[in-house]
Amino acid sequence: MALFIAWPVASAVRMSLYRWRGFGPMDDFVGLRNYERVLTDEVFTQAVVHNLVIVVLSIAIQLPLGVGIALLLNRSMRGRGLVRTLIFVPYVLAEVIAGVIWFQLLIPDTGVVDGLLSGAGVTPPDQGFLGTPGLALWAVFGVLTWKYLGLAILLFLAGLQSVPEEVHEAAQLDGASWWQIQWRIVVPLLGPTIRTWCFLSMIGSLQLFDMVWVLTGGGPANATTTMASYLISQGTQRSNYGIAGAASVVLFVIGVAMAALYQRFVLRRDTQVER
């Protein structure tokens, strides 16, 4: 804890109080001015909004998709094992590899996606999905859904295995249909798994970097910038390590605050049941 958490956080806080270009001693103390620059920077505020949008979209779209597909795959069907494997394959791929694959697929005019749309009679955007400010964030989210939906399905399938078979049999004897059993019995019993996945999805969305950096680099016109890509851009590309340190501290505080609130008001019910 001291070596891998406390010391890096303390170092980031110290760096954020200086104007430092990455070399030489840190002796130009500026106090909280780096935080003022970060919090008043329109690019950073946009990045915060983008992270929060990804958080909301992940829960609003990936959650019902994951639960629905998991319920279907929990039934006896031919080729169920193969389908489960294919759905989980994208999650196994490294983020950089998946990003490069989709970057190639989404290349304007010559990419596979534009070719399929043109063949279907749909005119793709001139600058491509990743090059159009109004569509870039949605395109990134689509790739993220393709990448991480398999993890949600896997977790939900594992949670479904803990639902006793006797519950299904009792509900069937009472005349409940399959959909009624899933909606009124199975999904509520899946609640702890759903809440845990939502927590993991929220934290992952706040820390989003790899996929955005490979697909768009935060562009076009900062349309897909996240807090992580902002601080990396400020630090490694512009050598504003003081500003990057301040941005990292703000990201840390936002992440800890949201995690604490989620555990206090959402996960608390699960820990109380366990006690």
C-alpha positions, 0 to 999 in steps of 0.5 A: 500500500505504501509503495504502490499507492501512497508514495505515487499519490504523494509524488503526484500531489508534490509535482502538482504544486510546482511548474516543472518541465520534467528535468532538473530540480523542482524548485519553481513552487506555484502552489495551487495555480496548476489546479486553477489552470486545470479546473478552468481549462475548457478541454479538461472540463470537456474531458470530465463530461466525456468520462461521465457520459461513458459511465452513464452510457456503459450502465444504460446500454451495456447492462441491459444487453449483458443481462439479456444475453446472459439470460439467453445463454443460460438456457440449454441451446446448441452451440452454447459453449461456442457462443460464450467463447466468441462473446468473451474473445474481444475482452481477451484482446489487449486494448491496443490491439483492439484499438488498432483493429477498429482504427483500420476498420473505421478508416474513411472510404477504404475501411470495412465499416464504410464499405459495408454502409455504402453497400447497404445504401447508407452514406458514411460521414466524409471524415469517418466516424472517428474524424467527425466531432459529433460522432467520434465519442459514439464510435469510441463507445461502440468499440468499448461496448464490443470490447467489454460486453463479454466481461459483463456477460461472463460475470452475469452468467457466473451469478446466474449459476448461484440461483437455486434450481428449486426457485425455478421449479417452484415458480413453474409449479405456480404457473409463472412463464419463463420471462416472468421467472427471469424478470421477477425472480432471477434478475433480483437475485442477480442484484449483487453481481449487477451492482458489482459490475456497475462499480467496475464499469464506473471505475473503468470508464473514469480511467479510460485511456488506452482505447481513446488514445489509439483510436483518436488521441483525444480528437477530433477537436478534443471531442473524445478527450478523457481525463487520462488522455488530457494528463498524458497529453499535458505531461509527455507531449507538452512537458507540463508535468505540474499541470499533468500532476494536478490533473491526475490528482483531480482524477484521483479525487473524482474516482475516490469520491464516486467509489466511496459514494457508490459503496456507501449508497449502493454496495452497502446493502450487499455487505449488510446482507453478508453480515 
